[in-house]
Amino acid sequence: MNVGYDISVIIPLYNVQDYIEETLNSVVRQNIGCNIECLLIDDCGNDSSVSVAEKFIENYKGNVDFRIICHKENKGLSVARNTGILNANGQYLFFLDGDDKLFPDSLQSLWDVIRNHPHVDIVKGDFCIEGLSDSILRKDFPPYSEDAKWIRTHFCNLSIPESACNCLMKRQLIVENKLFFKEGWIQEDTLWTFKIQRYIKSIAFCFKPTYFYRTNQSSIMHTMDKEKAAKAYSLIFNEAYNDMLLSKIERYELRYLEIMAERIYNAVGEKGLKSLCTNCNFIFNMLFRCDRELSHGNNRFVDAVLRGSRNLLRSLLCNKIIFSYR
């Protein structure tokens, strides 16, 4: 296996024929002094994305090493990324969607941060979102942190952007801890954000835009209806809570569940929420009460609630009573 790559760029190919050439051009135009491979994962779309990519690679002469890895059938974004992870040889991974693009100095800017912090687990860059002028990354973040509580708090309250794209993350950390994307799920980045926060011991930030996010109106995110969104967030809620049951539940993780609950409510409203699930109000009320009591320093109440409700909550979740669809 070639271990000489510093960065593996992973791009899923699925119905992005109108954008993929511009995306690939943005990769090969990187002004960077390290070794890059680019893995294109053919996820069996119904347009000519792969043909466009193949023609581009055939005509390309440069320092980026390209590989196309083909699925036998469409498996979705999560599996496409997982295929990239398992086939990548780079020290750090960078996920790039096939309808987005990089700026000429994007990877160099992120790599410079790694050179300043050689053992950092993950480097996050800022986003430029089509049609918007505001920055996404908060400017009051420290350039670098090894504070586990700070890292987990800001991942769980989602103040750190919940996108898997636009970051350099150690491949070894992902593979050794099995931090793969959940197959068949939508909003997979939101769950992945929760999963990785338990393993990241250091984080650094690049406060300049390193990723151009295109608001593609035909993408899954822009065509998903409210009920599907609510279902996605309810699945994430359950998955995250099941993870919490395996270890000590921290306050910042409760905040993550609160955000998922808020998103479910925002998607379907109170009436829809009642038809969507059973007994979920108990969960929501418990979480909101815990957060209020924690803010008033009443740790004894919170400990009692979590101890007393743990078995009940586990039973509800295991029996699929919470967020069971009719």
N, C-alpha and C positions, 0 to 999 in steps of 0.2 A: 504493500500500500504506500502510495506517495504521501509522505508526511511533511513535504516541503511547503505546503500552502499555509499562508497566514490567515486568509479569509476565504470562506466558501459562501458565495452568494447563491441563494436558493430561490428559484422562480417557478411557481406552478403555472402550467400552460393549460388554460381552459377558456375558450371563447373570448380571446383577447386579440384577435387578428388586427383590429384597428389600432392597437396600442403597442404591440410587442416589439416592433422594430424600433420605435422610439425608446422603449425601455431598455433594449439591448444596447442601443447606441449610447445610452447614458452610463451603462456599465463599462463599455470599452473605452470611453472617454475619460475615465477616472485618472486623475493626476496623483498617482500613489507609488510610493517606493517599497511595496511589498508584493508578495506573490498571491495571485487571486485565481480561484477556479469558480466557474459559474455552472451550476447544475439546473437544467431545465426539466421539469417533471411533466411529461405528457399525461394529462388526466382525461384523455379521450373526449374532448369536446366535439362539437358538430360544425366547426368552422375551419379555416385554414391556418390557425395559429401555428401549428407545428411546421407546416410547409414554409411559412414566412420565416420562422426561426431557423430551419434547416438551410434555407437559401442564404440567410444572413451569416450563419457560421461558415458555410462553404466559401463565401467571398471575403471572410475576415482574415486578416493577417496581423497578429498582434500578440501581446503578452498574456492575455486572459485565456485560460484553458476552458473550453466549453465541453459539456457532456449533456446529451439528452437521454433521460431514463423514461421508459415507456411503461405505463400501466396497461393491463389487458382490458380493463373496463374502468368506467368512471367511478372514483372512490371518494371524491370530495377534497376540499382544501386541506383538512386536517391530515388525511393520509398522504396527500402529495407532499406536504411539509415533512411528515415523518419519513417518507421515502428519501427526501433530500438529506435529512439528518443522518440516516443510517448509511448513506452512500458518500457523505462528505468526508474530505480529508483535511480540511482546514482546522486550525487551532480555534478560530472564532467563526461563528455562523452569523449570516445576515439574511433575513427574510425580506424579499422584495416581491410585491404583487405584480402580475403581468400587465396591469393597466396603470401602474405608477412609474416614477422615474427618479433618478438621482441627479444631484447637481455635480458639476465637474470635480469639486473638491470634497464631496461627501465622505467617501471612505477614508481619505487622507485625514480629514478633520477628526473623525472618530479614532483612527489609528494613532494619531498624535496623542490623544488622551491616554490610550493604552501604553504608549511609550513613556508617558509621565507616571503611570501607575501600572507597572508591568504585570502584576498578579491580579488585577481587577477581574471580577466575575462577569460584569455586564457594563456596557457603556450605552447610554441612551442619548439620542440626538433630538433636536427640535424638528417640528413638522412645518411645512408650508402646505396649506390646504387650499385647493382651487376655489377661488371666489371669496376667500377670507384673508384678512391682513393681520390678524392677531396671532401672537405666538401661542403655542400649546404648552410648551415646557415652562414651568414656573421659574422666574429669575431669582427667587429667594432660596432656591435649593443650593446646598453646598456643592462645590465642584467634585468632591469625592467624600465618601462616607463608608466607614466600617461599623457604624452604630447599628446593631441588629434591630433594636427597637424602632429606630428612625426608619430603617429600610422597610420593615414589615408594616409599620403604620402607614407609610405613604403608598405602598403597593395596595394595601387593603382598603384605604379610603379613595383609591383610584386617582389621587392627585398626580401620581406618575402615570403617564399615558398607558392605557391598557392594550396597546397594540404590540404584537410580536414583531412587527416590522420596525425598521429604523433603529436597530440596536445591534451591537456586536456582543455576542454571548458565548462563553466558553462551551465548545462542543462536548468536552469531557464532562462538564457539570450536568448537561442535559442527559447524556447517555447513561452515566453512572447512576443517576437518580431517577431514570426512566421518566423524564419530564416531557413525554410526548403529548401530542395534541389528541383530543378525544375524538375518535372516529365517528363521523355522521352527525356531529353537533354543529349548530350555528352559534355565533357569538363565542367561538372557540378561544379567541384571544382573551376574553374576560375571565374564563375559567383558568386558562394557562397562567395568567397574571397571578391568580391566587395560589396556584400550585408552586410556582417558582419562588415565591417570596419566602418560603420556609427553608430554602437551600442557599439563597444568595447571601454571601458574607461581606461582599463589597460592591459598591456601585459608583459609577462616575457619570458625569453629564457633559455633553457638548451643547453649548447654548446657541449655536447657530443652526439654521435650517439645513438638514442633511437629507431630506426626503420630501418629494413632491407627491402629495396624495390627491389623486384625481377623483372627483365626485361623479363616478360612472353610474348613470341612472339605471342601467340594466343589471347592475351587480345585485347579489343576494341581499346585501344590506339595505339597498334602496327599494327593493321590491317585496320585502317581507311584511306581511300584514301584522296587525297588533296582537292577534291571538297567537301567532307563531312566535312573536317576540316574547310574549308572556310565558309561553311554554318553554322557550329557550332559557329564560332567566329562572324559571322555577326548577328546571333540571340543574342549573348551576347552583342554585340555593341548596338543593338537596345534596349534591356532590360535595360542596364545600362543607356543609354541616357534618356529613358523614366523616370527612377528613378530620374535622375538629373533635369528633367523638373519640378518636384514636389517641388524642393527647390533650394537654391542658388548653382550655379555651381562653384565648386572650381577648382583651377589650377591643383591640384594633380589628380582630377577626369578626367580632360581633358587628362592627361597623360595616364590614364587607357584606354581611348578610342583610343588614338594614338597607344598604344601597340596592341589593338585588330585590328585596321586598318592595322598595319604592318604585323600582322600574316595572315590576309586575303590576303594581297598582296604577302607575301612569299609563301602562299599555291598555288595560282593560277596565279600569275604574272600579268602584265599589260593587256595582251590580255584577259586572263581569267576574270580579274576584270571587264572589260567592258561588257562582256557577262553575268557576274554574277549579276550585279546590275545597276540601273539607278540613275543618279544624286549623286552618292556617292562621286565623286570627289569634289563636292561643300563642303560636310561635311569634308572630309579629309583636303582640303586646308584651310578651316576655322579653324580647330583645330591646324594645324601646324603654321598658321599665328598667332593665339592667343598665342601659346606657345612662339614664337619668340618675340612678342611684350611684353609679360609679363617679359621675361628675360631682356628686355631693359627698364623695369619700366613703360611701356606705358599702365597703367591700364585703362585710359580713352578710348583708342581704344578698348580694350578687352570688357569693359562694353557695349560700343556701338554695337559691333559686336554681342554679346550675346543677347542684348535687341532686336536689329533689326532682328536677325535671329531666335529668339525663336519661334515665331508664324509660320514662314515658315517651320522650322525643325519639329515642332509638326505636321503640316499638312502633310508633306512628310512621317513622320513615321506612322501617324494614317492611311494614305491611302496606306501604304505598298509600296510606290514608292521606298524608299531606301531599298536595298537588297531584292527586289521582284524577286523571281526566275521564270524563263521562262520554 
